[in-house]
């Protein structure tokens, strides 16, 4: 009886993973540059990948959290807008709900990161600053790099050109406009280092 139960559990797990991959395929048909998805990627909210660039998602990454705050269906948006845009997500990254990663050049998120709800990462201004350029220029773009094991609190905004070092914590509702060194706790608008993490 136990052997039958284990076999059934294995079959159900495989069916669930196949279903997630099928859902992922249908939700990312608008991505023209290419999508590379690792093993055991878990979808608990809709994932929408679109644009002209490339997206890579590492093994054991999960999108959505049932107990976390959720607006609407909690969709996660990964948008590689330009043909040269590359969004790379490492292994074992846990995303909450209502996340937006929007790139025209590149966004990299390292392994083992924890991402609170409503994170917004943008590597571009989308529009020129000068009044005459606001409808004609895409503005300035610079890549964003997030190291390994970074923890983002709720409702964080990360702007273009930022590098966040390994093991850092970004406090809730922070706006990150400049680099954060490794092993730091940062917060505020604009975010600044509040303290370092001892023993890292």
N, C-alpha and C positions, 0 to 999 in steps of 0.2 A: 504493500500500500504506500509506503514511504517513497519507494522508487517511482511509482506512478505519479505521486504528488510532485516530486522533484522534476520529473520529465515535463509535467504540465506547466510548472513554474518557468522552466527554461523556455518552453514554446511560447508562453504568454509574453515573456520578456523580449524574445526575438520578434514577435509580432508587434509589440509596442514600439521597438526601435525601428522596425520597417515602416510603421505608420508615421512616426516622427520624420523619417527621412523623406517619405512621400509628401508629407505636408510641407516640408522645407523646400522640396523641389517645386511645388506649385506656387509657393509664396515668393519665390525668387526668380520667376521667369523674366522679370523686367531687367535683370542684371545682365548687361551685354558683354562685359569684359571677361567674365568667368568666375566661377565659385568653386572653392576647394573646401570640403567639409570633412573633418576628421571623424573618428569613431566615437560612438556613444554620445552624440550631441543630443541634448534633451530640450524639447520645446514645451513650456508650460503656458506660454502666451504666443500669439502670432509673431512671426519674424518676417519682416519685409526687407529684402535686399533689392536695391535698384540702382540705376545709373549706368555709366559706360565703362567703369573701371573694374578692378578685381577685388574680390573678398576671399580671405582665407580664415577658416575657423578651426581651432585646434581640438584635439581629442578631449572628451569628458567635459566639454563646456555646456553650461545650462543657461537657458533664457527664460526668465520669469520666475516669480515666487508667489505661491498661492496666499500665504499669510501677509505679504507685504502690501502697502498701499497701491491702489490700481485706479487709474483714470480710464474709463471706457474698457476696452478689452486688454489693456496693458501692453499693446504692441511695442516691439523693439524694431527700430528703424536703423538699418546699416546702409548708408547711401554713398556709394563711390561715384560722385557726380561726373567727373571728367574722365576721359579715356586713360589718362596717365595716373589716375588715383588708385592707390592700393591701401586697403584696410586689412590689417593682420591682427588676428586675435589668437592669443596663445592657448596653451592647454589648461584645463581645469579652472576656467574663469567662470564665476557665478554672477550672472546679471539678474537684477531685480526687474521691475516692470517699468514701462514707458521710458526706455532708453533711446537716445538718438546719437548716432555717430555719423557725421557728415563730412566728407572729404573731397577736395579737388586735387590734392597732391599725395598725402599719406597720413594715416593714423596707425600706430602700432600699440597694442596692449599686450603686456607680458603675461607669462604664466601665473596661475594661482591668484589672480586679482579677485577682489570682492567689490561688486558695483551696486551701490544703493539706487533706489528708485529715482527716476527723472534725471539721470545724468545726461548732460548735453556736452558733446565734444565736437568742436568745429575747427578746421584748419584753415579757414578762409574768412574774409570779411563779407563776401558775397556781392558787395557793391563798393565802388570807389568813394572816397571821403569827400572829394570836391563836389559841390552841387552839380556842376556840369557833367560829372562822370557817373552819377549815381544810377543812371539807367543804362549806361553803355559799358561800364568797366566792371569786371568781376572783383576788383579790389586786390588786396595783398593776400597771398597764401603762403603758409609755412607749415611743415609737417609737425605733428604732435607725437611724442613718444612717452609711453607709460611703462615703467619698469615692472619687475616681477613682484608679486605679493603686495600690491598696492591696494589699500582699502579706501573706497569713496563712500562718504556718507550720503544722505539723501539730498537731492536737488543741487548737485554741484555742476558748475559750468567750467569747462576747460577751453581756453581760447588758443588761437593759432601760435605755432612756434614754441610751445611749452614742452619741456622735458620734466617728468616726475620720476625721481629716483626710486630704486628698489625699497620695499618694506615701508614706504611712507603711508601716512594716513591723512586724508583730506576731509576736514570737518564738514558737516552738513551746511548747505546753502553758501558754500564758498565759491568765489569766482577766481579761477587760477589764470593769471595773466603773465606770470614769469616762472622760470624754472624753480623746482623744489628739489633740494638735495636728497640723497638716500637717507633712510632711517630718521625721517622727520615727521612731526605732527604739524600740519599747516591749516590755517583757517582764516576767514575774513574776506572782505571785498575792498581791495584786491587781497588775495590770500598771501600770508606771510608765515614764516616758520615761527611756531609758538614754543616748541621745545624739540629736543632730540630724543630718540629712543635708546636708552642705555642697554648695553649688552648685545647690540646688533652688529 
